[in-house]
Amino acid sequence: MARIFWVKCPHCHKRFYAATVDFRHKGRKLWCPFCGAEFLDDEAEEITE
């Protein structure tokens, strides 16, 4: 079972989840499904693991 983490978009401020294995601390950009913004996990407004 994949672990997930909750991310708060720094652009639209809505929360969504992503898989820890694929994105957390990997230097890969996250994509907000609400506003389409792309950003690194370090740029997120808030992260809850």
TIKE-220135 format. One line per 2 residues: number of its first residue (from 1); their letters; for each residue x, y, z of C-alpha. Coordinates in nm, 3 decimals. Each point is the difference from the previous one (the first is absolute). Example, Ala and Ser with C-alpha at 12.3 -4.5 7.8 and 13.67 -1.06 7.14 Angstrom:
% TIKE-220135
1> AS> 1.230:-0.450:0.780 ~ 0.137:0.344:-0.066
END
This chain:
% TIKE-220135
1> MA> 0.000:0.000:0.000 ~ 0.143:0.336:-0.103
3> RI> 0.032:0.272:0.259 ~ -0.144:0.339:-0.082
5> FW> 0.055:0.353:0.119 ~ -0.231:0.300:-0.010
7> VK> 0.123:0.313:-0.174 ~ -0.135:0.354:0.012
9> CP> 0.054:0.181:-0.330 ~ 0.195:0.327:0.038
11> HC> -0.205:0.155:-0.282 ~ -0.368:-0.083:0.060
13> HK> 0.040:-0.123:0.362 ~ -0.209:-0.316:-0.055
15> RF> 0.109:-0.336:0.141 ~ 0.062:-0.317:-0.200
17> YA> 0.195:-0.321:0.054 ~ 0.298:-0.160:-0.172
19> AT> 0.184:-0.330:0.040 ~ 0.305:0.021:0.228
21> VD> 0.192:-0.253:-0.207 ~ -0.034:0.202:-0.320
23> FR> 0.047:0.361:0.107 ~ 0.113:0.071:0.357
25> HK> 0.367:0.111:0.012 ~ 0.058:-0.107:-0.363
27> GR> 0.042:0.341:-0.162 ~ -0.299:-0.070:-0.224
29> KL> -0.269:0.260:-0.051 ~ -0.345:-0.045:0.146
31> WC> -0.303:0.100:-0.207 ~ -0.303:0.157:0.167
33> PF> -0.318:-0.159:-0.138 ~ -0.200:0.313:0.086
35> CG> 0.196:0.285:-0.161 ~ 0.261:-0.185:-0.209
37> AE> 0.301:0.155:0.173 ~ 0.325:-0.197:0.007
39> FL> 0.236:0.029:0.297 ~ 0.254:-0.198:0.203
41> DD> -0.103:-0.149:0.334 ~ 0.232:0.249:0.174
43> EA> -0.209:0.284:-0.145 ~ -0.330:-0.134:0.134
45> EE> -0.185:0.222:0.245 ~ -0.053:-0.297:0.233
47> IT> 0.076:-0.374:-0.003 ~ -0.160:-0.261:0.227
49> E> 0.148:-0.349:-0.007
END
